[in-house]
Amino acid sequence: MRGSARLYIVVVVLMMCVLLMPVSSMGDALQRHILDTCINLGWVEGVLLYEGRTTDNIAYLSGCMNNAAAHVYAVWENLRAPHVGVDVSGIYDRIYDWNGNTAGWYGDQVANYYVNPIYTSFVDLWGATCERTFAEIGYLFGRANIAAISGDTSLRDYLLYWMKQNVQSGLAQASSTGCSFGDAAAWDSLQVFSGDLTAASFATTRGQLQAIASGTLTSPDASLWDGRWVSTTFGEMTVQVTGTTFTGTFGGDNGRIWGTVVGRTIEGYWVTDSEPQGGTLRLTVNDDDRSFSGTRYHAVDPSRVDNWAGIRWWLP
């Protein structure tokens, strides 16, 4: 079933995935790999429907399917109750052999009659569990990502709507069964749910999804960032944290900041009246809990990097 050469290739790909996308030992690796399997299947199905299978995109399609196969193999290695007896070998073989098994098929045929049935079979393995919901969310996200890139806003919005519905179902299921699904604030912080539907937003959201699935993204301690910061590099700064997102102001040029809180770090965007294109920022509260340091980048000149530091204002 799994030949030695085939296993070697997949293990190499899996090692690359682990190096590029580490999974916390405290998280749930099974859910994380289920999510990523379906994100890759969603990408492939979307590309096949929009572009077909061409000489220009075959490398991308094959890369996504190889990643999907690697994640399925990782699923098999991380099975746990109540899924100990789940057999993913058939799914693995169908993903691995997709190109040869569909030789001569048109792109929409491969999408509708090969890739989508693989996804459906994979989802059905997990029954009515949080794992199944992560699979469905991953697929919807992957399809929405390709729809956004292709400019199909109607389908993108439709898929994101059903992604939100699955999130609500997962939260309700976690509440009633105790399965691991992350908290509502973490899901609310997803970048694409904020209305930012750029390519960068989808990339950020993928990382957020992976963190929720692996159990590493939860609601932060708002007290770490909430409040007033003085003596900062770019003037006084105020921050307000809601769940895992933040907004704020800084300086005397109508500076605004917003983004996501991950642990002690805020990551997001900044703009001012004189620099309306702004850029990105990443700031971290230092170990003393009363100062921060980090950097900001400029959208008009990505090579320009500014250090940014400040001290918390302590009320008497």
C-alpha positions in Angstrom: 0.0 0.0 0.0 2.7 2.5 1.0 5.8 1.7 -1.0 9.2 2.6 0.4 10.0 5.2 -2.2 6.6 6.8 -1.8 7.0 6.9 2.0 10.4 8.5 1.7 9.1 11.3 -0.5 6.2 12.0 1.8 8.4 11.9 5.0 10.8 14.5 3.3 7.8 16.7 2.5 6.5 16.3 6.0 9.8 17.3 7.5 9.7 20.5 5.4 6.2 21.2 6.6 7.2 20.7 10.2 10.2 23.0 9.8 8.2 25.7 8.2 5.0 25.4 10.3 5.9 24.1 13.8 3.2 22.6 16.0 3.3 23.3 19.7 3.7 20.2 21.8 1.0 21.6 24.0 -1.4 21.8 21.0 -3.5 19.3 19.1 -1.4 18.0 16.2 -4.3 15.9 14.8 -6.6 18.9 14.4 -3.8 20.9 12.9 -3.0 18.3 10.2 -6.7 17.7 9.5 -7.1 21.5 8.9 -4.0 21.7 6.6 -5.0 18.7 4.6 -8.3 20.3 3.7 -6.8 23.8 3.1 -4.6 22.2 0.5 -7.5 20.3 -1.1 -9.5 23.5 -1.2 -6.7 25.3 -3.0 -6.3 22.5 -5.5 -10.1 22.3 -6.2 -10.3 26.0 -6.6 -7.4 26.3 -9.0 -8.7 23.4 -11.1 -12.1 25.0 -11.4 -10.8 28.4 -12.4 -7.7 27.4 -14.5 -7.9 23.7 -15.3 -4.8 21.6 -15.2 -2.1 23.4 -17.3 1.6 23.2 -17.8 1.8 26.6 -15.9 0.1 25.4 -12.8 0.8 21.7 -12.6 3.8 22.3 -10.3 1.6 24.3 -7.9 -1.1 21.7 -8.0 1.3 18.9 -7.4 2.9 20.8 -4.5 -0.4 21.3 -2.8 -1.4 17.6 -3.3 2.0 16.5 -1.9 1.5 18.7 1.1 -2.0 17.3 1.6 -0.5 13.7 1.4 2.1 14.7 4.0 -0.5 16.1 6.3 -2.6 12.9 5.9 0.4 10.9 6.8 0.9 13.1 9.9 -2.8 12.6 10.8 -2.2 8.8 10.8 0.8 9.3 13.2 -1.3 11.5 15.6 -4.5 9.6 15.8 -6.0 9.6 19.3 -9.3 8.8 21.0 -12.0 8.7 19.7 -10.3 8.3 16.3 -7.7 5.6 17.1 -9.1 3.2 14.6 -9.6 5.6 11.7 -8.0 4.3 8.4 -6.6 7.1 6.3 -4.6 4.9 4.0 -7.1 5.0 1.1 -7.2 8.8 1.3 -3.5 9.0 1.3 -3.2 6.8 -1.8 -5.8 8.7 -3.7 -4.1 12.0 -3.0 -0.6 10.7 -3.7 -1.7 9.1 -7.1 -4.0 12.0 -8.1 -2.2 13.0 -11.3 -1.8 9.5 -12.7 -5.3 8.5 -11.8 -6.8 11.5 -13.6 -4.7 11.5 -16.8 -6.7 12.9 -19.7 -9.3 14.4 -17.4 -10.3 18.1 -17.8 -9.7 20.4 -14.8 -13.3 20.6 -13.7 -13.6 16.8 -13.9 -10.6 16.4 -11.6 -12.0 19.0 -9.2 -15.6 17.7 -9.1 -15.1 13.9 -9.5 -11.7 13.3 -7.9 -10.6 16.0 -5.5 -14.0 16.9 -4.0 -14.9 13.2 -3.3 -11.5 12.8 -1.6 -12.4 15.8 0.6 -15.9 14.4 1.3 -14.5 11.0 2.2 -11.9 12.5 4.5 -14.5 14.7 6.3 -16.7 11.6 6.8 -13.9 9.8 8.7 -14.3 12.1 11.7 -18.1 11.8 12.4 -19.8 14.5 14.5 -16.6 15.8 16.2 -14.6 19.0 16.4 -12.1 17.3 14.0 -14.7 17.2 11.3 -15.5 20.9 11.8 -11.8 21.8 11.4 -11.8 19.8 8.2 -14.8 21.7 6.8 -13.4 25.1 7.9 -10.0 24.3 6.2 -11.7 23.4 2.9 -13.9 26.5 2.9 -11.0 28.7 3.7 -8.9 27.2 0.9 -11.7 27.6 -1.6 -12.4 31.2 -0.4 -8.7 32.0 -0.7 -8.6 31.0 -4.4 -11.9 32.7 -5.1 -10.4 35.9 -3.7 -7.3 35.7 -5.8 -9.5 35.0 -8.9 -11.6 38.1 -8.2 -14.8 36.0 -7.6 -16.1 38.1 -4.8 -19.5 36.5 -4.8 -18.2 33.0 -4.2 -15.6 34.3 -1.8 -18.2 35.9 0.4 -20.5 32.8 0.2 -17.7 30.5 1.3 -16.6 32.9 4.1 -20.3 33.0 5.3 -20.4 29.2 5.5 -17.0 29.2 7.2 -18.5 31.5 9.9 -21.5 29.1 10.2 -19.1 26.2 10.8 -17.2 28.2 13.4 -20.5 28.7 15.3 -21.4 25.0 15.0 -17.9 24.1 16.3 -18.2 26.4 19.3 -21.6 25.0 20.2 -20.3 21.4 19.8 -17.3 22.2 22.0 -19.6 23.6 24.6 -21.8 20.5 24.7 -19.1 17.8 24.3 -15.9 19.4 25.7 -13.9 18.8 22.5 -11.1 21.2 21.8 -12.0 24.0 19.4 -10.6 27.3 20.8 -12.6 30.1 22.2 -15.0 32.6 20.5 -12.6 35.5 20.9 -9.8 33.7 19.0 -12.2 32.9 16.2 -13.5 36.4 16.1 -10.0 37.7 15.6 -9.5 35.9 12.2 -8.2 38.6 9.9 -10.6 37.8 7.0 -13.6 38.2 9.4 -12.5 41.8 10.0 -13.3 42.7 6.4 -9.7 42.8 5.3 -9.8 40.4 2.3 -6.3 41.0 0.8 -3.9 38.3 0.0 -1.9 39.2 3.1 -5.0 38.9 5.2 -5.6 35.3 3.9 -2.0 34.5 4.7 -2.4 35.9 8.2 -5.7 34.1 8.7 -4.1 30.7 7.7 -1.6 31.2 10.5 -4.4 32.1 13.0 -6.3 29.0 11.9 -3.3 26.8 12.5 -2.7 28.3 15.9 -6.4 27.7 16.9 -6.3 24.1 15.7 -3.0 23.3 17.5 -4.2 25.0 20.6 -1.7 27.9 20.7 -4.0 30.8 20.1 -6.3 31.8 22.9 -7.6 35.1 24.3 -4.6 37.1 25.5 -4.3 38.9 28.8 -5.7 42.4 27.9 -3.8 44.0 30.8 -0.5 43.5 29.0 -1.3 46.0 26.3 -4.5 47.9 27.4 -3.9 51.5 28.3 -1.5 54.4 27.8 2.1 54.2 26.8 4.4 57.2 27.0 8.0 58.1 26.0 7.5 56.0 22.8 9.6 56.5 19.8 6.7 58.0 17.9 4.8 59.9 20.6 2.3 58.8 23.2 0.3 55.7 22.4 -3.0 54.3 23.6 -4.1 50.7 23.1 -7.4 49.0 23.5 -7.6 45.2 23.4 -10.9 43.3 22.6 -10.5 39.5 22.6 -7.5 38.9 20.4 -7.6 42.1 18.4 -6.4 45.6 19.3 -6.9 49.2 18.1 -5.1 52.3 19.2 -3.6 55.8 18.4 -0.2 57.2 18.6 1.7 60.5 18.0 0.5 63.9 16.9 -0.2 63.1 13.2 -3.4 61.2 13.8 -1.6 57.9 14.0 -3.7 54.8 14.1 -2.8 51.2 14.8 -4.8 47.9 14.7 -4.2 44.2 14.4 -4.0 41.0 16.4 -2.7 40.2 19.9 -0.7 37.0 20.2 0.6 36.4 23.7 2.8 39.4 24.7 3.0 40.6 21.1 0.8 42.8 18.9 1.1 42.4 15.1 -0.8 44.6 12.6 -0.8 47.9 10.8 -0.2 51.6 11.3 -1.1 54.7 9.3 -0.8 58.5 9.8 -2.2 61.5 8.0 1.2 62.2 6.4 1.8 58.5 5.6 -1.7 57.2 4.7 -0.2 54.0 3.2 1.5 53.3 6.5 2.8 49.9 7.0 3.1 46.9 9.4 4.3 46.7 13.0 5.3 44.0 15.5 5.7 45.1 19.1 6.3 43.0 22.2 5.9 43.7 25.9 9.2 43.2 27.6 9.8 40.9 30.6 9.4 43.8 33.0 5.7 44.1 31.9 6.1 47.9 31.8 7.9 48.6 28.5 7.8 47.4 24.9 10.0 47.2 21.9 9.7 46.2 18.3 9.7 47.4 14.7 7.6 49.0 12.1 7.9 48.8 8.3 6.8 51.2 5.6 4.5 50.1 2.8 6.1 52.5 0.3 9.6 51.3 1.1 9.6 47.8 2.6 13.4 48.1 3.2 12.8 50.9 5.7 12.6 49.6 9.2 12.1 51.7 12.3 12.7 50.6 15.9 9.8 51.4 18.2 9.9 51.3 22.0 8.0 52.8 24.9 7.1 52.7 28.6 3.7 52.1 30.2 2.0 55.0 32.0 1.4 54.0 35.6 -1.4 55.9 37.3 -0.6 57.0 40.9 
